[in-house]
Amino acid sequence: MTGLYTSAYVVNMTLDPLEVRVFRARGPLDCAAIAAAPASALAATFDPARCRSLGPGDYMPLDQNAFEGYPDAGASAGVGPPCDAVVIRVADLPDTLLTWQQPGSIFMGQNTSNPPALRARDELDPHAIYLERAGDRIFAAADDGRPARRRLRRVPGARRPPTARCGADR
């Protein structure tokens, strides 16, 4: 059974499909500054990286070195940067900056009986951002916020990168 290895991902927890656009910060980034003040990543230039329509419960990797493989395949052949920053754009959600220090990859198996959206009912994954709807707004939620587990940080209201057309996944 193959699956996806990723260090960060976004999950659609709504009942509707969502078009998710991801803009990646041009590197190299100042990881120490980002760790101390995540909003400092806003000084970077952001380029279109990926765009995909996520159905309810679907997820998409955010890191640039996500790869598909077998559970015993080990780490990705390409070593990721020590930190990363992306802006996610979703209708009804202010552009949101996500930053993270490389927490290591996790294996997202093809286990359709226990997908990330279902597992989130018991415990939120510190590698994930969950998109949820409340009324006419979308919210980006992270893990429970305990400092030892906090890996992804979000900064709402990021500077808007240029609009990119969303076609096939990039």
N, C-alpha and C positions, 0 to 999 in steps of 0.2 A: 504494500500500500504506500503510495506517495502522498506527500503533503507539502505544505508551505512552511519555510523557515523565515521568520521575520522578527525584527526587534521592536516594531511598533505597527499598530494597525487601527483602522477605524471600522466600527460596526454600525449598521443601520438598525436601530431598535424600533423604528416607526412601523406603521402598518402599510406604508406607501413606498414606492420606489423613490430614491433620491439620487440626483446627479451630484457627484462629489468631484470637485476639481482640486488638485493638489499642485501647489507652486513650491518649488524647492529653492532654498537659499544657495546662492553661489558661494562656494568655499574658496579658501579655507576659512573656517569660522574660529573665533576666539572662544574656545570651550570654557576656559576659566571665567570669562566675563559672562557667558551665557548661563553657567551654573549659578553665579552670584546674582545675576539680574537677567532673567529670560527675555525681557523686553529689549535688551541690547541687541538681540538678533535682528530687530527691525531695521537696523542700519544696513543690512545686507540687501542686495538686489535679488529678487525672486523671479525664477523662470518657470514656465509651465512644465510640469513633470508627468502628470497622469490625470486622466479624466475617465470616470466610469459611472454608469448607472448601477446603483446598488439596490437590489430588491430587499424586501423586509427580511431581516436576519442575516443578510449577506455582509461580508467583510472584505476589506482591501488593505494590502500592506502599504505602509507609508515610507519605509526606509528604502534607500536606493539599492541595497544589496539583497533584497528578499529573493529567495530562489525556491524552486520546487525540487524535491528529491525524496529519497527514502530516509526513514528514521535513523538508519545507521550511516548515513552519508557524511555525518560530521558537519563542521562549519563550512560556510560558503567559501568558495575558492577566492572570491574577491573580498578583501578586508574592508569593512565599512569605515567611515570617518569616526573619530573619537566622540563627536557630537553631531547633531543634525538639527535642522529647523525647517519647517514647512508651514505654509499658510493653507488652510482648507477653506474652500468656498462652497457653500450649500445655500440654496434658496431658503429664505426665512431665518438664516443664521448670519450674524455679522461675521465678516472674515475673521478667522481665528488662527493665531500663531501657535504652533505646537513646537516645543523644543525638548530635546532629550540628550542625555549623555549616553553613550552606547551601553545599554544594559545587557547585551548579549542576545542572541536569537533564541526564540522559542519555536517549538514544532507545532504547527497548526494542522493536525491530521485531517484526513477526509472523513472523519467520524460524523456522519450525518445525523446520528441519533443524539449527539451532544454538541451542537454547534456553539460558537461563542455567545450568540444571543441567548441561548437557553442556559448556558453556564453562568451568565451574568445574574441570573435570578438568585444564585447562591453566594457568589463572590465576584467582585469586579476584578478583572485582570489588570495589573499595573502597566502592562504593555499596550493597553487599549484606550481608545476614546470612543464613547458610545453616543450616537446621535439619537436624541429622543425628541418627541413632539409634545408640546403642552399648549393647547389652544391653537393659535395660528402661528406659533413660533417653534423653531428648532433650537435645541440646546445641545451643547457638547459637554458631556460629563466624563470625568476621569475616575480613578479608583477612590477608595475611601479617605485618602489624604493623610494617612499616617506617614510621617516623614521617612521611616525606614523602607516603606514600600513605594513611595512616590518616585516614579521614573519619568513619566510624561508630564510636562507642564503646559498649560494653555494660557494664552494672553488674548482676551477678546478684543475685537475692534482693531485688528491689525491694519496697517496701511495697505490699500488695495493694489495688488499686482495687476499687470495688464490682463485683460480678458482674453481667454483662449477658447477656441471652439472645442466642444466636447464631441468627439466622434468615437472611433474605436479606441479601446484602452491603449494608453501610451505608457 
